């Protein structure tokens, strides 16, 4: 039921009545006026942008918000907006009653109105920027359903208002047409995913949100228990364990659009709470998971964006991705690949190169084509940028258009060595060659980030191009210097490559995983793996990760027990729905495709969460806050 708008004066009258005071006649008059402006059985026939020239001559009812009002004397133009778009309503002397024109002249931005009128082709110029630019509505009735204060910022496409203000008034920000399109796209992606996976034999099953805390991965959000004081639930970082248990349960193919939570530092593509398209399949291997997901992606991009995804999607091993792009999520929309020139410079006298090689590292470079004339100040800024990723410095060779060579290390190289290095880099007149020398991990990180920074500066990143890539055969483990032990690169339940199991004790870092990530334009949009289903291999994995039998049983006992009762081979994958839609919508932040996101410190500017709670609530939970 539509709730009538009640003015502040009416609210005061109600308060007076509750206080035992007499309600004046003004209250009755205002309430009658309010009821007269309510919908009172009026039904919307069309959304605003659903109308077209084909509706000319029809009587329609549209409802929405006033985008703007232009009063030209005896002619009032009102743009009415809803989630579909805008329609122009024209109040004109001779066509509209005098009372309507006077009423229309009182409208302001964000008033909520209902308009009954006739669709006509525009008598003036067609507005090609509007889907309804050929038509207008000549009204016979106007109802003001709700008034609005002046909004703190204009509700308009591509707002220039600071994000902090927009997020404080998010309900206004979401009225903007570009935000409405993003929410529509997200809804389409979710609906199509459900349809596709259901047709592929997947069951949509919900898994718990209150679970036990796990030691691996990001920090958990903890929820104290009132009944079991001193004990805590955790909010799930993913449904990983439960979806594996569903495979043990014979469910065969599972999926859900799952809310997940991670207490970690935020970036443009991260949020403390996010949504996964989560799936798991039994009796499958890598190729089976990749096949169903390639077809899912092809369906989403075709039906939502009318973009053809060429199948099969290319695959690249983790090692090749790192060697060529310095990243395990490479952007393949452009070249500028890394070149390993260790062998070329191994005998030179440049101490930076020589020292890196002697310490087991490498020397690699990238060729920024056409950037040889870059000013020294810009090169210095790139050096400072590289240092943020662990570089001690950045060596360069700038080849001028006339062939002149400027270099930060030429005096340490013979002419033959310099020429050989330029040739190995494919250097030509006008090119800028940049080098990093250190441990492979540092060199990859530095040049991978530098490659993306230069691509942005050189405008090589086309948001209208969608380049997919599977990255496979990740390392199973990675060494953690802080913890002085190996940790799982993905999670402890990832199956090693069978041919590498022989190295699990002697050279754990050499073992590859049956893991795969799906990458789009330099962003990991999903990842998964074949799971360990052999109890002995799972026990060995826990051992390598430093778990005692008691610790493994304490943390994952329910899973290990389930594995005693017949576990099918199984594998899965999870997408970040927010990140996927962000790329489809060509946005730079996932905040622009989430209805009510958090900011960098994980707070909500609109609701002001997190908030303090009453002492009584803490007492019920048996909690006491430490002094700050």
N, C-alpha and C positions, 0 to 999 in steps of 0.2 A: 504494500500500500504506500502511495506517495505521502510523505510527511510534509505538511505545509510549512513554508518559511514563516518564522515568527520574529517580529522585530524586537529590538532591545526594549522598546517601550512596553510591548506586550509582556516580555519576560519580567519587567519591573512590576507590572500589574499583577502577575501571578504571584510574585514574591510578596507583594502587599497583601494579597488574599490569604496566603499561607500565614502571614503575620497577623491575621485577624482584621485587616483593613478592608474597606468596601472597594470593589472594582468599579471604576468610573465607566461612563458611557463610551469614553474614548476606546476602552478596551474592546467593547462589543463591536464598535465600528472598525477597529483595526483588524479584529479577527474575521469579520465578514469580508473585509477587503482582501485579506490573506487567502481566505477560502475561495474567493472569486477568482484569484490568480492561480489557483492550483490546477492540476490537470483535469479533475472532475470528469473522468471517463474519456478524455481526449487520448487518442492512440497515434503513436508515430507510425507513419506509413513507409518512410524511407529514411536511411541515413543520408547525410547531406550529399556526399560525393557519389552516391548510387544513382543520382538523377542525371539525365543526359537529354540531348535534343529529342530522343525517342519518347520522352515523357511530356513533350510540349502539348499544352491543352489540358493536362490532367490536374486535378485538385489533389494536393499532397499536404502532409503534415510533417514538418521536420522539427527536431528539438536539439538544442546544443548550447554552446557558449558564444557570446558575442566576441568575435575577434577584433572588430573595430566598427565604429559608426562615423559616417561622414554626412554632415548636415549642410545641404546646399540651398537652404531656404525652403521652398516648396518641394524639395526633393531630398529624401533621406536614404542613404545607402547603408545597409547593415550586412556585414559578413558574419554568417553563422557557421560555427565550427563544431564538428564532433570527431570521433576517432577516424572516420573515413576521409575527412577533408572539409572543404569550405564550399558554401553556396551563398551567392549574393541575393539579398532580399531588397527590393526597391519599393519604398513608400513614396508615392507621387500624387500631387494634387490632380484631381480629376479621375484618378484610378483608385485611390485609397481614401477611406473616410478621414475627415479632418482629425477626429479623435485618435486615429491610429498614427497619423503623422506626428502629432504632439507627443504621443506615448513613445514612439520610436526615438524621438529626439532626446528622451530622458535616458536612453540606454548608454551603458558604459562598458568598457572591456571586462569580460568575464561574467557579466550578467548571464543568468540561465534563462532561456526563452523557449517558447513553443510558437511556431508560426504555421498557420493554415493559409494556403494560397494556391495560385495557379502557376504552373510552369510555362514560361514564355521564352522564345529565343531572344537574345539580347538585341535591343534596338541600336545600341552603340557598338563600340569596337569589341571584338572577341579577345578575351584574356587567355593567351596560349599557355600561360604559366599555371593555370588552374585546370583540373580535370573537368570542372563544370563551367569553364570559361565561355561556353557558347550560350548559356542559359541564365535565367534569373527567375526568382519567384516574386509574383505580384500578390501581396498578402490581403486576405480578407479578415484575418484575426491574428492578434498578437497577445500572448500572455507572458508576463514576467514571472517566472517560477521562482527565481531567487536573485537577490541583488548581491553585488560584490564590492568589497572595498577595493581601492586601487592596489593591484598586485605589486609586490616588491620588485618585480622585473617583468619585462614584456614576455608574454607567452607566444613565442615565435620560433620559426625554424632557425637552426644553426645559431642558437643564442650565444652572445658574447659575454653574458653574465658570469661572474666567477663561480666556479663549481661549488665552493663552500656555501654560497647563497642558494644556489639551485638545490643542493642536497638538503638544506635546512627546510626549504619549502618544496620538498620532493613531489608532493601531490599536485602542485602547480607545474613543476618541471615536466611531469609525466603527461601533461596535456599537450605539450609541444608536438607537432606533427612528426618530427624525426624520432622522438622517443616512442610515439604511438606505433610507428612502423617497426621499430626494433622489438617492441613487445609482441607485435603481431608475428614477426619473423620467428621469434623464440617459441611462440605457441605453435606455429606451423611445424617447426623442427621437432618439437616434442610429440605432436600428433602423428606426423609421418613416421617417426621412429617407432612409436607404439604400433602403428598399423603394419609396418614392414616386418618387425620382429615377431609380431603375432602370426603373420602369414608364414614366417619361417619356422614356426613351431616352438617359439619361446613362450614361457609362462611368466607373467608379471607377478612377482612375489616381493612383498615388503619384508625387510629385515629390521632388527631392533635398532633403536636410536640410543637407548641407555644400555651400555655394554661395559665390559671390563677394560681397564687400561692396558695398553701394550707397550713394550719398551722400545721398539724399533720405530724409526720414522720421525715425523715432526712431533712437537709437543701436543699433548691431548688437552682438550677442554674438559675439566673435571666438574662433576655434579655431586655434591654431598648428599648422603642418604639420611633422611630423618629417622627412619626406623632402625637402620643399622649404623648407629653413630660411630664416627671414626672411619667409616668406609665410604668409598666414592665410586660412582659410575664415571665412565668417560663417554663423550660424544664421539661417534665413529669418524675416523679419518677416511675410511672406505668400508664397504661391506665385505672385505676380502675373505675373512674366515667363515662368515655365514654363507657366502655363495659357494665356497668349497664344500661346506657341510650339506648344502642343497644338492650338490652333485653326489655326495655320499648317500643322500636320501632318495636318489633315483629320479630327481626332477628333470634331468637330462639337458634341458635348455632353460636358462633363467635370465630375466632382465628386470631392471627397475630404474626409474629416474630418482636417484638417491641423493638426499641431502647429506653432505659430508662437512666435517669441521676440522680445521687445523689452526693451532695457536702459533702462527709463524709471522715473520715480518712480511708486510704486504708490498706488492708491486702493482703496476698497471693491470697485469693479467692474473692477480691473485686476490682472494677474499677469504676472511676467516670462515665463512660458510659459503658453500658452493654446491653446484648440482652436477652429478655424474650420470652419464648414460652407462650403466653398469651391466655387464653380461658375463655369463659363464656357460660353457658347452662341454658335454661329456663325449667320450670316444672320438676325440679329434686330435689333430696335431696343428702345427703352425699354419700350414697352407689352408686348412679348413676355416680357421678363425679369420685369416686375411681375406679369404674369398667372400664370406658373408658380409664383412665390414666394407669391402670395396663396393659391393652392390648397394649397401646402405648409403654410403657417401654419394654414390652416383645418383641415387633416388633423391636425396635431400637437395643436392645442388641443381638437379634438373628441374624439380617441381617448384622449388622456392626461387631460384635465381635464373632458371633456364640456361644453366651452364652445363656443358657436357664434360664429364670427367672421363678422360681416356683410361680404359682398363686394358691390361692390368697396370696398377700403379707401380712405378719403378721401385726397386729395392736396393739398398746399399748397406753393407756391414758397418758396424760402429767404427771399426778401425779405419775403413776407407773414408767415412764421413769426417773423422777427426783429422786424418792426413790431408784431405782435400779442402775442407772448409773450417777446420778448427772448432767444430761444434757437432754435438750429437743430435742437433735439430737444425740442420743447414737450410738456408734459404737458397733455393736453386733457380730463382727468377733471374739471376745474373751470375756472371763468372767470377773473376777476381779470386781464383782459387789459390791455395797455399802451394808454394814450391819448396821442396826440401833440397837445400843447396849445401848440406853438410859435407858431402864428398867434394864439392867444388872448392870449398874454402878451408878444408881441413889442414892444409899446409901453409896457410897465410900467417902473417905475423900480427894480425889484429887480435889483441888480447881478449876482447869480449867474445869473439867467435871461438878462439882457441880454448879459452877457459871452459866455455859451455860444452864443447865437444869432449874435452878431457874429463869432465865430470859426468859423462854419460848422457848429455843432452843433445840438442840438435840446433841447427841454424836454418830458419825458414823465412820466406818472404812472400809478399803479395805485390802485384803490379797494378797500380792505380792508373789505368790508361788515360792519357791526355792531361794528367795533373802535374807534369814536370815543372810547370811554371808557378806552382804553389808558393806563396810567400813564406819566408822563414818563420814568421810569427805563427802561421797556421800549422806548419810542421811542428813547431814547439808545442802547440796546443794538442796535436795528435800524440806527441810524446807524453805529455801530462796525462792524457786519456789512457794511454797504454799502461802507465804506471799504476793506475787504479786497478788494473787486472793482474798486477804482479811483476810487470816488466821493470828492470833496472834502468832501462833507457830504450831508445829506438834508433837504429841505424838507418840511413837513407842514401839513395842515389837519385838525384834529380837530373834527368836528361832533358836539356833544353831543345827547342825546336830546331836550332842550328846544329845540334849534335854535341854541344858543350856539356860536359859532365860536372855536376857539383855534388860532392859527397861528404858526409860527416866522418868518413874513415879512409878516404882515398890514399892518404899519406902512409898508411900501413899496408897498402897493397901494391904489388907490381902492376904495370900496365897490362901484362898478359892475364894476371889474376882478375883484375877489374873487368877486362873484356870478356873473360870466360864467365864471370858471375852475371854480367848483364845479359849475355847470350842465354845462360841457363834460365834466366827470369823472363826471357822473351822480350827484353827491353828494346824499345824503339824511341826515336826522337819524340819528345813531348811526354814521356812516361815518368811516373814517380815510383821508385822501388823502395819498399819499406821492409826492414828485417828485424826479427826478434831472435835472441839466442839465450837458451836456458834449458831447464828440464822440459821434456815434451809437454807435460801438463800445463806449465806456464806459457810456453810458446803457443800452444793451441788456444788457450784462453785469450791471450793478448791479440793474436792475429785474427781469431774468430770474431772478437768484439770490434777490432779495428776495421775489419772487412765490412761489417754492418754499418759502422759509423760513416765510413767513406761512401757506402752505397746511398745512405740517406742524404749526405751532402751533395752527391753527384746526381741525385734524383733518379736512381736506378730502380726504385721500388714501386712497381705499378700495382695499386690495390685492385685493379680490374683483372689481374692475372692470378690464377690459382694453381700453384705448383705443389702437388702432393708427393710424398716420399715415405716409403717404409724404411726405417733404420732397424737392422737386425743384429743378432749375435753380440749383444752387449757383454761386457765383463760381468761375471756372476758376482764378484766381490770387488771392493775397493778398500785400500788401506786408510785407516783413520788415525792420523798422527796424535790427535788429542786423546783418543781412547786407547791408543797403542794396540789396536786389533783390527781385523778385517770386519767390515760391515757389508750388508747386502746392498748392491747398487739399486735393486728394485725392492724386494722384500724377501724374507727367509723361506718363502714357499715356491720360489722360482726353480724350475728344473734345469740342471746343467746340461750342456751338450753331451750326449752319451760318449762321444769319442774323447772328451776332455776329462771324464771322471777319474782317469788314471793320475791326473795331476792334483787332485783335491787335497792330498796330504803334503806332497812334495813341493808344489808350486801353485798355491790357491789362486794367486793373481792371474795365472795363465788360463784359468777355466772360463769358458764362454757360457753364456746363458741362452736358453731357448726363449729369449725375450724379444719384443718388437714394439717399436713406437711408430705411430702415424704422425707425420709432420706436414704442416701446411704453411708455406711462406715463412719458414724460419720459426714456427711456433709448434711445440708439441701439443697436439690436440687430443691425443689418446695414447694409451700404452697398456701393454699386457704381456702375458707369458703363458707358456705351458707350465702346469703346476707339478710339483713333486707329489707322486701318489704312492711311491714305495716307502714304507716306514723306515727302512734301513738308510736310504738316501736322506730322508728328512732328519733322522737322528745325526747323521754325519754332518749335515748342513748346520745344525745347531751346535755341534762340537766345534766346527771351524769358526763359527761366530763367537765362540767363547762361552756358550751356555753350558752349565753343568746339567746333568740329567734331572736334578731336582728343580733347577730354574726353568728348564724347558717344560717339565710337567706342571709346574706352578702356573706358568703363563699360558701354555697351550695344551694343557692336559686333555681338555674336551675334544680337541681336534685329533690329537695323537690316539686317543681311545677310539674315535670314530674310524681311524685308519686301520684298526684291527679287524674291521668287519666288512672288508671288501670295498676297495675304492676304485672307481673307474678312472682311466686316463682322462684328464680334463684340462681345459685351458680357458682363458678369458681375456677380456679387454674392457677398459673403461675410458670414456671420453669426458673431457671437461665441457659440458654443454655450454657454459657461459663463454668460454674462450672460442669455441667453434662458432657460436652465433656472432660474437664480436668480429671475427674475421669475415663471416658472410655479410655482415652489415657494414663492413669497411670502417669500423670504429677503432680507436686507439686504446680504449680501456674497457674492461668488462663491466665497469660501473655503468656504462651506457646501455647495457643490455640486461641489467638486473633491476627489478622494480625498486627495491629499497636496499641499496648497498651500504657498506661501511666505508669509512675513509682510512687513511694510512695507519692510524693508531688503533684501528679496529673499533672505533666508536661510531655511533649513529647520530648525526647532527640534527636529525629531525626529532627523534624520540629522546635524545640525550642519553641513550644507553651506552655503556653500562652505568647503572646507578647504585647508590648505597641502599642498603635494606635496613629495616627496623631491627633494633636489638632483640626484639621478641623472636624474630625469624631465626637469627643466629643462635639464640638460646635453644630453640627447638631442634636445631641441627647439631647442637653441641659444639659450636664453633666460637672461637674468640679471635678477634683481629689483632695482629701484632702492631705495636706502635709504628707509625710511618716515619 
